[in-house]
Amino acid sequence: MSDSSHAARSITFEAISELKSEGYRTARIAGSYRLFDLIAWKGTEILFVVVRRTRTAAITGYADVVRDLSGFVQEKSVPGTVQFWLYRSNSWFRYLILPGGALPVKGRTA
């Protein structure tokens, strides 16, 4: 296992822990062609979460990912809310994915 895959897996488990602390149940999605890293649910609320770790990049460094996710939201292909989580400088930066882009929902904005 490479250091980068270990770090990616580690940050996914950090996100699961964060979601569980907020009362969500979670399922991790595996596979190289997955669109989302996690699905979380609490009652009737469903979250589809993409998790990334970076040392320097802001969300603008993930414009292609945000564009692709926004397309799914616009097409109403996902039966829930889509979020993009960016872990940087020991902080989570969460974004709600909308048909036209991303909106910060918790924590500092990058």
C-alpha positions in Angstrom: 0.0 0.0 0.0 1.4 3.4 -0.9 1.5 6.3 1.5 -1.0 8.2 -0.6 -3.6 5.4 -0.6 -3.1 5.0 3.2 -3.7 8.7 3.7 -6.8 8.6 1.5 -8.2 5.7 3.4 -7.3 7.3 6.7 -9.1 10.5 5.9 -12.2 8.6 4.8 -12.3 7.0 8.2 -11.9 10.4 9.8 -15.0 11.5 7.8 -16.9 8.5 8.9 -16.1 9.3 12.6 -17.2 12.9 12.1 -20.5 11.8 10.5 -21.1 9.2 13.3 -20.5 11.9 15.9 -23.3 13.9 14.2 -25.7 10.9 14.5 -25.4 9.6 10.9 -25.0 5.9 9.9 -22.5 5.5 7.1 -21.4 3.1 4.4 -18.0 3.4 2.7 -18.0 3.0 -1.1 -15.0 1.1 -2.6 -13.8 0.7 -6.1 -11.7 2.8 -8.5 -14.7 4.1 -10.5 -16.8 5.3 -7.6 -18.3 8.7 -7.7 -18.7 9.1 -4.0 -16.6 7.9 -1.1 -19.4 7.7 1.5 -23.1 7.5 1.9 -24.5 8.7 5.2 -28.1 8.8 6.5 -30.0 10.0 9.5 -33.7 9.4 9.5 -34.9 10.3 6.0 -31.8 12.6 5.2 -29.3 11.0 2.9 -25.8 12.4 2.2 -23.5 11.4 -0.6 -20.0 12.6 0.3 -16.8 13.0 -1.6 -13.7 13.3 0.6 -10.4 14.7 -0.4 -7.2 15.6 1.6 -4.9 18.3 0.4 -1.9 20.2 1.8 -2.4 23.4 -0.2 -5.3 23.3 -2.6 -8.5 25.2 -2.1 -11.8 24.0 -3.6 -10.8 25.8 -6.8 -8.3 23.1 -7.3 -11.1 20.6 -7.6 -13.2 22.5 -10.2 -13.5 19.3 -12.4 -14.9 17.3 -9.5 -17.3 20.0 -8.5 -18.5 20.4 -12.1 -19.1 16.6 -12.4 -21.0 16.5 -9.1 -23.0 19.6 -10.0 -24.1 17.8 -13.1 -25.5 14.9 -11.1 -27.3 17.3 -8.9 -28.7 19.2 -11.9 -29.9 15.9 -13.5 -31.5 14.9 -10.1 -29.5 11.6 -10.5 -28.9 11.4 -6.7 -31.7 10.8 -4.2 -30.2 13.0 -1.5 -27.8 15.8 -0.8 -24.3 15.8 -2.3 -21.4 17.3 -0.3 -17.7 17.7 -1.0 -15.4 17.6 2.0 -11.9 18.9 1.9 -9.5 18.2 4.7 -6.7 20.7 5.0 -4.6 22.1 7.8 -6.3 19.8 10.3 -9.7 21.2 9.5 -12.7 20.1 7.4 -14.0 22.4 4.8 -17.5 21.2 3.7 -19.4 22.3 0.6 -22.9 21.6 -0.5 -23.0 20.8 -4.1 -25.7 22.7 -6.0 -26.6 22.6 -9.7 -24.4 25.6 -10.3 -21.4 24.9 -8.1 -20.5 24.6 -4.4 -21.6 26.5 -1.3 -19.7 26.3 2.0 -21.8 24.7 4.7 -19.5 24.3 7.8 -16.2 25.5 9.0 -13.9 28.0 7.4 -14.0 28.5 3.7 -10.9 27.8 1.6 
